[in-house]
Every structure is written in structure tokens, then in C-alpha cells.
Amino acid sequence: MQKIYKDIFGNTIRLTHERLDHITEREEMVGQDNKIAETLLSPDIVKFSKYDPDVLLYYKLYEHTPVTRKFLAVIAKVGVAEPFILSSFFTDKIKEGETRWQS
């Protein structure tokens, strides 16, 4: 079973069971589905991947997470016929690189 999300650019992005299993290997990511959806739809900033032109990195700052004040990063392959989430995790900082969009 997969989950379907929309991003700020109107893309439909899938989260497969396999990718969700990968994401929730990090204990703090269990139960963060709503934050993943919110980050895709209403990010603070979106960056292009420095390594893959088809990948975008969505970031949103959350004051309260299981690991204190952090950005949630959602990494998605969008430049393909059926966009999908590669990974998601909490982080202290936004990666360097070209900005695609910023609030």
C-alpha cells in the first residue's frame, strides 16, 4: 500500500511501503506522516539536488519534534513519470545548493 501526497508545485508524489519502511528505520520518523504531507505542500524552502536533476529537497522548520527544534527534509524524485519520495528525516540545517522555491 502506498500513500499519495501533493506538493507545492501541484505534483502528485507517492510514498511506497518500501520507502516508508526505510524512513521509519529512524525511530523519530514513526508517525510523522502529517508533517511529511505538510512539508511537501507548504515548505519553507525547496532546493534542487546537487547530484540528481530529477530530485527536489523540501524543508520545513518545526519548533517541536521528537528530536527538538529541527527542519523536516523530504527528498522526492519528481522529474519522472510517477514522482515518489526517496527519504525523509529531521535535520539541523538546509543543504547548500540552488533554491527552487522559498517562502
N, C-alpha and C positions, 0 to 999 in steps of 0.2 A: 504494500500500500504506500502511496506517496501523498505528499501534501502539495498544494498549489498555492503560490503567493503571487502578488502583483508588486512591481517595483515602481519607483517614482517616474520612470520613463514609459510606463504602460506595458512593459514586458510581463508575460506570464512565466513564472520561474518555478520549476519543480524541485521538491526536496524528496529524494528517493529514500526508501527504507535503509539501503546500504549507506548512504551519506549521513543519515540521521544517526545510525549506529556509530559511525566514525566520529561525529560531532559529540555525541553523548559519552564517548570514552573519557571526556573531560567531565568530571563529576559536577562541576559548577554549571554545565550547559544543560543538564537534565531539567526539563520543564521550562525552557526558555523560548518555546515556540512563539509566544506573543511578541517577545522582544525581537526575534528574527523577523517576523512579519512587519513590525513597526519600523525596524531599521531599513528594510527594503523599500517601504512605502514612504517613509519620512526621515531620510538620513540627514545628518549634519553635513556630511561631505561624501563624495564619491570620487574614487581615484581609478585611473587606468592601471592595470598591472604592468610592471616593467618587463615581465617575462612572456606574457601571452596577450596579444592584442584583442582576443575574444573575452578576456576576463576583466570584471569590474570588482572593486573593493568598496563596499558600503560601510560607513561608520556612523554610529550614533552614541553620544555620551549619556551614560546612565549614572545618576548620583548614588543609587542603591542597587547593588548586585550581590550575588553570593560571595564575591571577592572584592568588596568595597567599591569605590567610585572608579569606573572603567568605561572605555569605549567598547561597544559590541561591534566586532567586524563580521561582516557576512561577505564571503567570497563567492561570486557566481560567474559561471561561464554563460555569457549572454549572446555572443556572436555566433550562435549555432541555431539550427532549425528548432530545437527544443531546449531552451535555456534551463540550466539547473544549478543548484547550489553545490559548490565544492566543499566548503567548510564554513565554520562559524566559531568564534571564540572571543573571550574578553581580553583586552589589551590596554596597556598604559598609553600607547602612542599610535598616531596615524603614520603609516608608511610614507616615505618620500615618493615623489613621482608626480606625473601630470594630473591635475584635477579635471575631472569630467563635469562635476557639478558641486556647488556649495550653497548652503542656505544663508 
